[in-house]
Amino acid sequence: MIKEKSFYPTKKNLNKVPTLGDHNGLSKKDLKSDFAEISEKLGDLQELIFAESKHKVLIILQGLDTSGKDGTVKHVFAATNPQGLRVASFKRPTDLEARHDYLWRVHSQTPEKGEFVIFNRSHYEDVIIPTVHQTLPRKHIAQRIEDINAFEKMLVSEGMTLFKFFLHISSHEQALRLKARIDNPKKHWKFELSDLEERKHWKSYQHAYTDIIQKTHHKDRPWNIIPADDKDLRNYIISSILVERLEKLKPKLPQFNKETFARINKEIKKLL
Amino acid sequence: MIKEKSFYPTKKNLNKVPTLGDHNGLSKKDLKSDFAEISEKLGDLQELIFAESKHKVLIILQGLDTSGKDGTVKHVFAATNPQGLRVASFKRPTDLEARHDYLWRVHSQTPEKGEFVIFNRSHYEDVIIPTVHQTLPRKHIAQRIEDINAFEKMLVSEGMTLFKFFLHISSHEQALRLKARIDNPKKHWKFELSDLEERKHWKSYQHAYTDIIQKTHHKDRPWNIIPADDKDLRNYIISSILVERLEKLKPKLPQFNKETFARINKEIKKLL
Protein backbone atom coordinates (compact mmCIF):
# COMPACT_ATOMS: atom_id res chain seq x y z
CA MET A 1 0.00 0.00 0.00
CA ILE A 2 1.02 3.55 -0.73
CA LYS A 3 2.13 5.66 2.22
CA GLU A 4 -0.21 8.53 2.99
CA LYS A 5 2.50 11.13 3.59
CA SER A 6 3.55 11.10 -0.07
CA PHE A 7 0.32 12.92 -0.92
CA TYR A 8 0.56 15.82 1.46
CA PRO A 9 0.49 19.12 -0.42
CA THR A 10 3.64 21.05 -1.18
CA LYS A 11 4.10 24.80 -1.47
CA LYS A 12 4.29 24.37 -5.25
CA ASN A 13 1.54 25.67 -7.47
CA LEU A 14 -0.70 22.75 -8.36
CA ASN A 15 0.18 23.35 -12.01
CA LYS A 16 3.62 21.88 -11.17
CA VAL A 17 2.32 18.87 -9.22
CA PRO A 18 2.13 15.65 -11.29
CA THR A 19 -1.37 14.44 -12.19
CA LEU A 20 -0.06 11.00 -13.07
CA GLY A 21 1.66 8.90 -10.40
CA ASP A 22 4.44 6.41 -10.97
CA HIS A 23 2.17 3.44 -10.16
CA ASN A 24 4.38 2.72 -7.16
CA GLY A 25 6.28 0.17 -9.27
CA LEU A 26 3.07 -1.82 -9.90
CA SER A 27 1.88 -3.04 -13.27
CA LYS A 28 -1.65 -2.10 -14.34
CA LYS A 29 -2.73 -5.67 -13.57
CA ASP A 30 -1.12 -5.73 -10.11
CA LEU A 31 -2.76 -2.39 -9.40
CA LYS A 32 -6.20 -3.82 -10.10
CA SER A 33 -5.74 -6.95 -8.04
CA ASP A 34 -4.16 -4.98 -5.18
CA PHE A 35 -7.08 -2.56 -5.35
CA ALA A 36 -9.61 -5.40 -5.13
CA GLU A 37 -7.94 -6.56 -1.91
CA ILE A 38 -7.78 -3.07 -0.38
CA SER A 39 -11.38 -2.43 -1.41
CA GLU A 40 -12.53 -5.53 0.53
CA LYS A 41 -10.54 -4.35 3.55
CA LEU A 42 -12.26 -0.97 3.35
CA GLY A 43 -15.65 -2.71 3.23
CA ASP A 44 -14.78 -4.75 6.34
CA LEU A 45 -13.55 -1.67 8.20
CA GLN A 46 -16.71 0.23 7.37
CA GLU A 47 -18.93 -2.55 8.68
CA LEU A 48 -16.80 -2.83 11.82
CA ILE A 49 -17.02 0.92 12.44
CA PHE A 50 -20.79 0.76 11.89
CA ALA A 51 -21.08 -2.10 14.39
CA GLU A 52 -18.89 -0.38 16.96
CA SER A 53 -20.80 2.90 16.58
CA LYS A 54 -17.97 4.95 18.06
CA HIS A 55 -16.15 6.74 15.23
CA LYS A 56 -17.54 9.25 12.74
CA VAL A 57 -15.92 9.27 9.30
CA LEU A 58 -16.20 12.20 6.90
CA ILE A 59 -14.65 12.00 3.43
CA ILE A 60 -14.51 15.22 1.42
CA LEU A 61 -14.01 14.92 -2.35
CA GLN A 62 -13.00 18.03 -4.24
CA GLY A 63 -11.71 18.52 -7.76
CA LEU A 64 -12.45 20.27 -11.02
CA ASP A 65 -15.22 19.12 -13.35
CA THR A 66 -14.56 15.58 -14.71
CA SER A 67 -11.87 14.98 -12.08
CA GLY A 68 -13.56 11.74 -11.02
CA LYS A 69 -15.55 12.48 -7.89
CA ASP A 70 -18.53 10.35 -9.01
CA GLY A 71 -16.24 7.54 -10.18
CA THR A 72 -14.47 7.56 -6.82
CA VAL A 73 -17.80 7.19 -5.00
CA LYS A 74 -18.80 4.31 -7.23
CA HIS A 75 -15.55 2.33 -7.31
CA VAL A 76 -13.70 3.07 -4.06
CA PHE A 77 -16.80 2.39 -1.97
CA ALA A 78 -18.12 -0.55 -4.01
CA ALA A 79 -17.57 -3.06 -1.19
CA THR A 80 -19.13 -1.00 1.59
CA ASN A 81 -22.57 -1.61 3.11
CA PRO A 82 -25.21 1.00 2.17
CA GLN A 83 -26.35 0.77 5.77
CA GLY A 84 -23.97 3.13 7.53
CA LEU A 85 -22.66 4.93 4.44
CA ARG A 86 -24.23 8.04 2.96
CA VAL A 87 -23.33 10.34 0.08
CA ALA A 88 -24.12 14.06 0.33
CA SER A 89 -23.78 15.95 -2.95
CA PHE A 90 -23.56 19.72 -2.75
CA LYS A 91 -24.70 21.42 -5.91
CA ARG A 92 -25.74 25.01 -6.45
CA PRO A 93 -27.50 25.94 -3.18
CA THR A 94 -31.30 25.74 -3.18
CA ASP A 95 -33.29 28.85 -2.25
CA LEU A 96 -33.65 27.53 1.29
CA GLU A 97 -29.93 26.76 1.61
CA ALA A 98 -28.94 30.15 0.22
CA ARG A 99 -30.96 31.82 2.96
CA HIS A 100 -28.60 30.31 5.53
CA ASP A 101 -24.84 30.65 6.00
CA TYR A 102 -22.73 28.42 3.72
CA LEU A 103 -21.79 25.97 6.50
CA TRP A 104 -25.40 25.30 7.49
CA ARG A 105 -26.18 22.72 4.83
CA VAL A 106 -22.87 20.88 5.19
CA HIS A 107 -23.02 20.78 8.98
CA SER A 108 -26.44 19.15 8.91
CA GLN A 109 -25.05 16.35 6.71
CA THR A 110 -22.04 15.39 8.85
CA PRO A 111 -21.92 11.76 10.02
CA GLU A 112 -23.14 10.48 13.36
CA LYS A 113 -21.29 7.81 15.36
CA GLY A 114 -20.72 4.68 13.31
CA GLU A 115 -21.47 6.44 10.05
CA PHE A 116 -19.41 7.16 6.91
CA VAL A 117 -20.44 10.21 4.93
CA ILE A 118 -18.93 11.17 1.59
CA PHE A 119 -19.16 14.83 0.62
CA ASN A 120 -19.25 15.07 -3.18
CA ARG A 121 -18.13 18.72 -3.26
CA SER A 122 -18.41 20.67 0.00
CA HIS A 123 -17.94 24.01 1.75
CA TYR A 124 -14.69 24.37 -0.21
CA GLU A 125 -16.79 25.39 -3.22
CA ASP A 126 -17.86 28.44 -1.21
CA VAL A 127 -14.28 29.66 -1.23
CA ILE A 128 -13.13 28.40 -4.64
CA ILE A 129 -15.99 29.78 -6.76
CA PRO A 130 -15.97 33.29 -5.24
CA THR A 131 -12.17 33.36 -5.59
CA VAL A 132 -12.18 32.34 -9.25
CA HIS A 133 -15.12 34.55 -10.21
CA GLN A 134 -14.21 37.37 -7.84
CA THR A 135 -17.72 37.59 -6.46
CA LEU A 136 -16.64 38.22 -2.87
CA PRO A 137 -14.10 40.74 -1.47
CA ARG A 138 -10.73 39.21 -0.58
CA LYS A 139 -11.30 39.98 3.06
CA HIS A 140 -14.51 37.97 3.09
CA ILE A 141 -12.78 35.04 1.38
CA ALA A 142 -10.00 35.18 3.98
CA GLN A 143 -12.68 35.13 6.68
CA ARG A 144 -14.29 32.03 5.14
CA ILE A 145 -10.96 30.21 5.17
CA GLU A 146 -10.67 31.07 8.85
CA ASP A 147 -14.27 29.85 9.42
CA ILE A 148 -13.56 26.57 7.67
CA ASN A 149 -10.47 25.96 9.76
CA ALA A 150 -12.44 26.65 12.93
CA PHE A 151 -15.33 24.44 11.77
CA GLU A 152 -13.13 21.49 10.83
CA LYS A 153 -11.08 21.90 14.01
CA MET A 154 -14.28 21.63 16.03
CA LEU A 155 -15.42 18.55 14.09
CA VAL A 156 -12.10 16.81 14.73
CA SER A 157 -11.91 17.77 18.39
CA GLU A 158 -15.44 16.37 18.78
CA GLY A 159 -14.31 13.04 17.38
CA MET A 160 -14.54 13.27 13.58
CA THR A 161 -12.12 11.33 11.42
CA LEU A 162 -11.74 13.68 8.49
CA PHE A 163 -10.33 12.88 5.05
CA LYS A 164 -9.89 15.53 2.37
CA PHE A 165 -9.05 14.46 -1.15
CA PHE A 166 -8.24 16.76 -4.03
CA LEU A 167 -8.54 14.85 -7.31
CA HIS A 168 -5.81 16.39 -9.42
CA ILE A 169 -6.13 16.11 -13.22
CA SER A 170 -4.34 17.83 -16.09
CA SER A 171 -6.02 20.23 -18.48
CA HIS A 172 -5.43 17.77 -21.34
CA GLU A 173 -7.07 14.94 -19.39
CA GLN A 174 -10.12 17.14 -18.74
CA ALA A 175 -10.42 17.86 -22.47
CA LEU A 176 -10.29 14.10 -23.20
CA ARG A 177 -12.95 13.38 -20.60
CA LEU A 178 -15.27 16.13 -21.85
CA LYS A 179 -14.88 14.70 -25.35
CA ALA A 180 -15.63 11.19 -24.08
CA ARG A 181 -18.82 12.47 -22.45
CA ILE A 182 -20.05 13.90 -25.71
CA ASP A 183 -18.85 11.03 -27.93
CA ASN A 184 -20.67 8.44 -25.82
CA PRO A 185 -24.46 8.99 -25.70
CA LYS A 186 -24.53 7.02 -22.43
CA LYS A 187 -22.46 9.78 -20.85
CA HIS A 188 -24.43 12.77 -22.16
CA TRP A 189 -26.32 13.09 -18.89
CA LYS A 190 -23.05 13.86 -17.13
CA PHE A 191 -22.18 16.70 -19.51
CA GLU A 192 -22.89 20.14 -18.11
CA LEU A 193 -22.79 23.05 -20.54
CA SER A 194 -21.26 25.16 -17.78
CA ASP A 195 -18.21 22.84 -17.67
CA LEU A 196 -16.94 24.37 -20.93
CA GLU A 197 -17.36 27.84 -19.49
CA GLU A 198 -15.58 26.99 -16.23
CA ARG A 199 -12.69 25.40 -18.11
CA LYS A 200 -11.72 28.84 -19.37
CA HIS A 201 -10.78 29.67 -15.78
CA TRP A 202 -8.40 26.70 -15.47
CA LYS A 203 -5.42 28.67 -14.18
CA SER A 204 -7.49 30.58 -11.64
CA TYR A 205 -8.84 27.29 -10.31
CA GLN A 206 -5.33 25.87 -9.91
CA HIS A 207 -4.26 29.03 -8.06
CA ALA A 208 -7.32 29.09 -5.85
CA TYR A 209 -6.93 25.41 -4.91
CA THR A 210 -3.18 25.78 -4.29
CA ASP A 211 -3.97 28.57 -1.88
CA ILE A 212 -6.86 27.05 0.02
CA ILE A 213 -5.23 23.63 0.31
CA GLN A 214 -2.16 25.22 1.90
CA LYS A 215 -4.27 27.25 4.29
CA THR A 216 -6.56 24.43 5.44
CA HIS A 217 -4.05 21.58 5.64
CA HIS A 218 -3.39 20.39 9.18
CA LYS A 219 -1.89 17.24 10.62
CA ASP A 220 -5.21 15.96 12.01
CA ARG A 221 -7.28 17.08 8.99
CA PRO A 222 -4.86 16.70 6.13
CA TRP A 223 -5.36 17.23 2.43
CA ASN A 224 -4.27 14.53 0.05
CA ILE A 225 -3.55 15.60 -3.51
CA ILE A 226 -4.39 12.57 -5.61
CA PRO A 227 -2.86 12.15 -9.06
CA ALA A 228 -6.13 11.44 -10.85
CA ASP A 229 -5.41 11.20 -14.58
CA ASP A 230 -5.33 7.41 -14.23
CA LYS A 231 -8.58 6.17 -12.67
CA ASP A 232 -7.21 2.85 -11.43
CA LEU A 233 -4.30 4.55 -9.73
CA ARG A 234 -6.63 7.14 -8.22
CA ASN A 235 -8.89 4.46 -6.73
CA TYR A 236 -5.90 2.52 -5.46
CA ILE A 237 -4.32 5.52 -3.73
CA ILE A 238 -7.53 6.80 -2.15
CA SER A 239 -8.54 3.42 -0.78
CA SER A 240 -5.01 2.83 0.53
CA ILE A 241 -5.06 6.12 2.42
CA LEU A 242 -8.51 5.35 3.86
CA VAL A 243 -7.58 1.84 4.97
CA GLU A 244 -4.26 2.87 6.48
CA ARG A 245 -5.77 5.56 8.65
CA LEU A 246 -8.98 3.70 9.57
CA GLU A 247 -6.97 0.67 10.71
CA LYS A 248 -5.20 2.95 13.17
CA LEU A 249 -8.55 3.63 14.84
CA LYS A 250 -8.49 -0.07 15.83
CA PRO A 251 -12.27 -0.49 15.64
CA LYS A 252 -13.54 -3.40 17.74
CA LEU A 253 -16.80 -5.31 17.80
CA PRO A 254 -18.85 -4.74 20.94
CA GLN A 255 -18.93 -7.77 23.25
CA PHE A 256 -21.16 -8.85 26.11
CA ASN A 257 -19.73 -9.08 29.59
CA LYS A 258 -19.56 -12.58 31.08
CA GLU A 259 -22.65 -12.28 33.29
CA THR A 260 -24.92 -11.01 30.50
CA PHE A 261 -23.55 -13.62 28.13
CA ALA A 262 -24.27 -16.47 30.59
CA ARG A 263 -27.80 -15.19 31.21
CA ILE A 264 -28.61 -14.91 27.49
CA ASN A 265 -27.10 -18.29 26.75
CA LYS A 266 -29.40 -19.89 29.33
CA GLU A 267 -32.44 -18.22 27.78
CA ILE A 268 -31.42 -19.28 24.28
CA LYS A 269 -31.04 -22.93 25.28
CA LYS A 270 -34.68 -22.97 26.37
CA LEU A 271 -35.75 -21.99 22.84
CA LEU A 272 -34.32 -24.95 20.95
CA MET B 1 -37.15 -14.79 -12.63
CA ILE B 2 -39.93 -15.37 -10.17
CA LYS B 3 -43.28 -13.76 -10.94
CA GLU B 4 -44.24 -11.04 -8.51
CA LYS B 5 -47.85 -12.02 -8.19
CA SER B 6 -47.00 -15.24 -6.37
CA PHE B 7 -46.04 -13.18 -3.34
CA TYR B 8 -49.20 -11.19 -2.90
CA PRO B 9 -50.71 -11.77 0.53
CA THR B 10 -53.60 -14.11 1.05
CA LYS B 11 -56.37 -13.92 3.60
CA LYS B 12 -54.66 -16.69 5.53
CA ASN B 13 -53.09 -16.03 8.89
CA LEU B 14 -49.35 -15.63 8.33
CA ASN B 15 -48.83 -18.63 10.61
CA LYS B 16 -50.15 -20.74 7.71
CA VAL B 17 -48.06 -19.09 4.99
CA PRO B 18 -44.84 -20.98 4.13
CA THR B 19 -41.58 -19.37 5.25
CA LEU B 20 -39.57 -21.54 2.92
CA GLY B 21 -40.16 -21.34 -0.84
CA ASP B 22 -39.80 -24.17 -3.31
CA HIS B 23 -36.74 -22.58 -4.96
CA ASN B 24 -38.74 -22.26 -8.16
CA GLY B 25 -37.18 -25.51 -9.35
CA LEU B 26 -33.66 -24.07 -9.07
CA SER B 27 -30.73 -25.76 -7.37
CA LYS B 28 -28.89 -23.81 -4.66
CA LYS B 29 -26.07 -23.21 -7.15
CA ASP B 30 -28.38 -21.98 -9.94
CA LEU B 31 -30.04 -19.72 -7.43
CA LYS B 32 -26.74 -18.03 -6.58
CA SER B 33 -25.65 -17.53 -10.17
CA ASP B 34 -29.10 -16.31 -11.20
CA PHE B 35 -29.04 -13.93 -8.26
CA ALA B 36 -25.65 -12.53 -9.29
CA GLU B 37 -27.11 -11.71 -12.71
CA ILE B 38 -30.28 -10.12 -11.34
CA SER B 39 -28.21 -8.17 -8.82
CA GLU B 40 -26.14 -6.62 -11.64
CA LYS B 41 -29.35 -5.75 -13.47
CA LEU B 42 -30.65 -4.02 -10.36
CA GLY B 43 -27.41 -2.03 -10.10
CA ASP B 44 -27.73 -0.91 -13.73
CA LEU B 45 -31.37 0.07 -13.26
CA GLN B 46 -30.54 2.10 -10.17
CA GLU B 47 -27.82 4.03 -11.99
CA LEU B 48 -30.12 4.62 -14.93
CA ILE B 49 -32.90 5.90 -12.67
CA PHE B 50 -30.38 8.16 -10.92
CA ALA B 51 -29.19 9.52 -14.27
CA GLU B 52 -32.73 10.06 -15.55
CA SER B 53 -33.78 11.77 -12.31
CA LYS B 54 -37.46 11.17 -12.95
CA HIS B 55 -38.63 8.29 -10.75
CA LYS B 56 -38.60 8.06 -6.96
CA VAL B 57 -38.17 4.58 -5.49
CA LEU B 58 -39.08 3.69 -1.92
CA ILE B 59 -38.46 0.19 -0.57
CA ILE B 60 -39.99 -0.67 2.80
CA LEU B 61 -38.54 -3.64 4.69
CA GLN B 62 -40.55 -5.04 7.55
CA GLY B 63 -40.22 -8.25 9.50
CA LEU B 64 -39.70 -9.64 12.98
CA ASP B 65 -36.33 -9.49 14.73
CA THR B 66 -33.67 -11.54 12.87
CA SER B 67 -35.88 -11.78 9.78
CA GLY B 68 -33.03 -10.48 7.61
CA LYS B 69 -33.67 -6.80 7.01
CA ASP B 70 -29.99 -5.87 7.43
CA GLY B 71 -28.86 -8.81 5.30
CA THR B 72 -31.28 -7.77 2.57
CA VAL B 73 -29.82 -4.26 2.53
CA LYS B 74 -26.29 -5.62 2.33
CA HIS B 75 -26.76 -8.34 -0.28
CA VAL B 76 -29.68 -7.30 -2.51
CA PHE B 77 -28.24 -3.81 -2.98
CA ALA B 78 -24.56 -4.83 -3.21
CA ALA B 79 -24.25 -3.78 -6.86
CA THR B 80 -25.92 -0.39 -6.51
CA ASN B 81 -24.11 2.97 -6.47
CA PRO B 82 -24.04 4.68 -3.05
CA GLN B 83 -24.67 7.92 -4.94
CA GLY B 84 -28.43 7.87 -5.35
CA LEU B 85 -29.21 5.18 -2.77
CA ARG B 86 -29.87 5.87 0.87
CA VAL B 87 -30.87 3.71 3.84
CA ALA B 88 -33.12 5.16 6.54
CA SER B 89 -33.33 3.04 9.69
CA PHE B 90 -36.18 3.74 12.05
CA LYS B 91 -35.44 2.72 15.60
CA ARG B 92 -37.15 3.78 18.81
CA PRO B 93 -38.09 7.43 18.15
CA THR B 94 -35.73 10.06 19.57
CA ASP B 95 -37.12 12.73 21.93
CA LEU B 96 -37.43 15.14 19.02
CA GLU B 97 -39.18 12.59 16.79
CA ALA B 98 -41.58 11.57 19.55
CA ARG B 99 -42.70 15.19 19.85
CA HIS B 100 -44.06 14.98 16.29
CA ASP B 101 -46.68 12.71 14.72
CA TYR B 102 -45.42 9.24 13.75
CA LEU B 103 -45.35 10.01 9.99
CA TRP B 104 -43.20 13.12 10.39
CA ARG B 105 -39.84 11.35 10.55
CA VAL B 106 -40.62 8.90 7.73
CA HIS B 107 -42.01 11.56 5.42
CA SER B 108 -38.83 13.63 5.72
CA GLN B 109 -36.78 10.60 4.61
CA THR B 110 -38.72 9.75 1.43
CA PRO B 111 -36.72 9.77 -1.82
CA GLU B 112 -36.46 12.68 -4.22
CA LYS B 113 -36.45 12.21 -8.01
CA GLY B 114 -33.75 9.82 -9.13
CA GLU B 115 -33.24 8.45 -5.65
CA PHE B 116 -33.67 5.00 -4.08
CA VAL B 117 -34.43 4.95 -0.37
CA ILE B 118 -34.64 1.80 1.71
CA PHE B 119 -36.68 2.00 4.89
CA ASN B 120 -35.26 -0.48 7.40
CA ARG B 121 -38.44 -0.63 9.50
CA SER B 122 -40.97 2.15 8.96
CA HIS B 123 -44.30 3.67 9.99
CA TYR B 124 -45.66 0.11 10.12
CA GLU B 125 -43.92 -0.28 13.49
CA ASP B 126 -46.25 2.44 14.79
CA VAL B 127 -49.20 0.15 14.20
CA ILE B 128 -47.60 -3.23 14.94
CA ILE B 129 -46.03 -2.38 18.32
CA PRO B 130 -49.14 -0.69 19.79
CA THR B 131 -51.26 -3.61 18.53
CA VAL B 132 -49.06 -6.29 20.07
CA HIS B 133 -48.51 -4.45 23.34
CA GLN B 134 -51.98 -2.93 23.47
CA THR B 135 -50.65 0.53 24.20
CA LEU B 136 -53.19 2.33 22.01
CA PRO B 137 -57.00 1.99 21.87
CA ARG B 138 -58.27 -0.10 18.93
CA LYS B 139 -59.96 2.95 17.48
CA HIS B 140 -56.69 4.85 17.37
CA ILE B 141 -54.94 1.90 15.70
CA ALA B 142 -57.70 1.74 13.09
CA GLN B 143 -57.19 5.47 12.50
CA ARG B 144 -53.46 4.95 11.96
CA ILE B 145 -54.13 2.28 9.35
CA GLU B 146 -56.40 4.76 7.58
CA ASP B 147 -53.69 7.45 7.85
CA ILE B 148 -51.07 5.12 6.39
CA ASN B 149 -53.29 4.26 3.45
CA ALA B 150 -53.91 7.93 2.77
CA PHE B 151 -50.21 8.77 3.13
CA GLU B 152 -49.03 6.01 0.80
CA LYS B 153 -51.80 6.81 -1.68
CA MET B 154 -50.56 10.39 -1.81
CA LEU B 155 -46.94 9.28 -2.27
CA VAL B 156 -47.90 7.03 -5.18
CA SER B 157 -50.17 9.57 -6.85
CA GLU B 158 -47.29 12.06 -6.62
CA GLY B 159 -45.02 9.66 -8.51
CA MET B 160 -43.52 7.30 -5.93
CA THR B 161 -42.69 3.73 -6.92
CA LEU B 162 -43.39 1.93 -3.67
CA PHE B 163 -42.26 -1.58 -2.70
CA LYS B 164 -43.30 -3.20 0.56
CA PHE B 165 -41.60 -6.41 1.63
CA PHE B 166 -42.52 -8.50 4.64
CA LEU B 167 -39.67 -10.89 5.45
CA HIS B 168 -41.49 -13.96 6.71
CA ILE B 169 -39.58 -16.38 8.95
CA SER B 170 -40.65 -19.27 11.13
CA SER B 171 -40.39 -19.25 14.90
CA HIS B 172 -37.86 -22.10 14.73
CA GLU B 173 -35.69 -20.16 12.27
CA GLN B 174 -35.73 -17.15 14.60
CA ALA B 175 -34.55 -19.33 17.48
CA LEU B 176 -31.69 -20.65 15.32
CA ARG B 177 -30.68 -17.12 14.31
CA LEU B 178 -30.76 -15.83 17.88
CA LYS B 179 -28.56 -18.76 18.89
CA ALA B 180 -26.16 -18.03 16.02
CA ARG B 181 -25.87 -14.43 17.18
CA ILE B 182 -24.85 -15.51 20.64
CA ASP B 183 -22.62 -18.41 19.54
CA ASN B 184 -20.59 -16.20 17.22
CA PRO B 185 -18.81 -13.34 19.06
CA LYS B 186 -18.71 -11.43 15.76
CA LYS B 187 -22.49 -11.28 15.85
CA HIS B 188 -22.93 -10.21 19.48
CA TRP B 189 -23.37 -6.59 18.47
CA LYS B 190 -26.54 -7.56 16.60
CA PHE B 191 -28.07 -9.24 19.64
CA GLU B 192 -30.66 -7.13 21.42
CA LEU B 193 -31.79 -8.30 24.85
CA SER B 194 -35.27 -7.09 23.99
CA ASP B 195 -35.45 -9.62 21.11
CA LEU B 196 -35.95 -12.44 23.63
CA GLU B 197 -38.73 -10.48 25.31
CA GLU B 198 -40.48 -9.68 22.01
CA ARG B 199 -40.27 -13.31 20.91
CA LYS B 200 -42.75 -14.19 23.63
CA HIS B 201 -45.36 -12.26 21.65
CA TRP B 202 -44.77 -14.30 18.46
CA LYS B 203 -48.43 -15.12 17.85
CA SER B 204 -49.59 -11.56 18.44
CA TYR B 205 -47.02 -10.33 15.91
CA GLN B 206 -48.25 -12.82 13.30
CA HIS B 207 -51.83 -11.70 13.89
CA ALA B 208 -50.98 -8.02 13.81
CA TYR B 209 -49.00 -8.37 10.57
CA THR B 210 -51.70 -10.51 8.95
CA ASP B 211 -54.21 -7.80 9.70
CA ILE B 212 -52.22 -4.74 8.66
CA ILE B 213 -50.86 -6.35 5.49
CA GLN B 214 -54.43 -7.11 4.39
CA LYS B 215 -55.59 -3.62 5.17
CA THR B 216 -52.74 -1.76 3.45
CA HIS B 217 -52.30 -3.94 0.36
CA HIS B 218 -53.27 -2.22 -2.87
CA LYS B 219 -52.49 -2.88 -6.50
CA ASP B 220 -50.23 0.14 -6.89
CA ARG B 221 -48.60 -0.24 -3.46
CA PRO B 222 -48.56 -3.98 -2.94
CA TRP B 223 -47.15 -6.04 -0.13
CA ASN B 224 -44.92 -8.96 -0.98
CA ILE B 225 -44.64 -11.68 1.63
CA ILE B 226 -41.16 -13.08 1.18
CA PRO B 227 -40.37 -16.61 2.38
CA ALA B 228 -37.23 -15.65 4.30
CA ASP B 229 -35.97 -18.76 6.11
CA ASP B 230 -33.48 -19.32 3.28
CA LYS B 231 -31.36 -16.20 2.80
CA ASP B 232 -30.31 -16.94 -0.78
CA LEU B 233 -33.90 -17.52 -1.84
CA ARG B 234 -34.98 -14.34 -0.03
CA ASN B 235 -32.36 -12.24 -1.87
CA TYR B 236 -33.26 -13.85 -5.16
CA ILE B 237 -36.98 -13.22 -4.82
CA ILE B 238 -36.66 -9.63 -3.60
CA SER B 239 -34.25 -8.62 -6.34
CA SER B 240 -36.43 -10.34 -8.97
CA ILE B 241 -39.47 -8.39 -7.84
CA LEU B 242 -37.52 -5.11 -7.86
CA VAL B 243 -36.04 -5.68 -11.31
CA GLU B 244 -39.32 -6.81 -12.85
CA ARG B 245 -41.19 -3.73 -11.72
CA LEU B 246 -38.40 -1.20 -12.27
CA GLU B 247 -37.88 -2.41 -15.85
CA LYS B 248 -41.52 -1.56 -16.50
CA LEU B 249 -40.73 2.09 -15.71
CA LYS B 250 -38.55 2.00 -18.84
CA PRO B 251 -35.97 4.46 -17.50
CA LYS B 252 -34.05 6.24 -20.26
CA LEU B 253 -30.80 8.21 -20.27
CA PRO B 254 -31.28 11.91 -20.97
CA GLN B 255 -30.01 12.97 -24.41
CA PHE B 256 -29.12 16.30 -25.98
CA ASN B 257 -31.21 17.62 -28.83
CA LYS B 258 -29.42 17.87 -32.21
CA GLU B 259 -28.73 21.61 -32.07
CA THR B 260 -27.18 21.55 -28.60
CA PHE B 261 -25.17 18.47 -29.50
CA ALA B 262 -23.73 20.10 -32.65
CA ARG B 263 -22.82 23.25 -30.74
CA ILE B 264 -21.05 21.35 -27.94
CA ASN B 265 -19.24 19.15 -30.41
CA LYS B 266 -17.81 22.19 -32.14
CA GLU B 267 -16.59 23.61 -28.83
CA ILE B 268 -15.02 20.31 -27.82
CA LYS B 269 -13.07 20.00 -31.06
CA LYS B 270 -11.36 23.29 -30.29
CA LEU B 271 -10.01 21.86 -27.03
CA LEU B 272 -7.96 19.01 -28.45
Interface residues (C-beta under 8 A of the other chain):
Chain A: A51 E52 D70 V73 K74 F77 T80 N81 P82 Q83 G84 L85 R86 V87 S89 I118 N120 A175 L176 L178 K179 I182 P185 K186 H188 W189 K190 F191 L193 L196 R199 L253 P254 Q255 F256 T260 F261 I264 N265 E267 I268 L271 L272
Chain B: A51 E52 D70 V73 K74 F77 T80 N81 P82 Q83 G84 L85 R86 V87 S89 I118 N120 A175 L176 L178 K179 I182 P185 K186 H188 W189 K190 F191 L193 L196 R199 L253 P254 Q255 F256 T260 F261 I264 N265 E267 I268 L271 L272
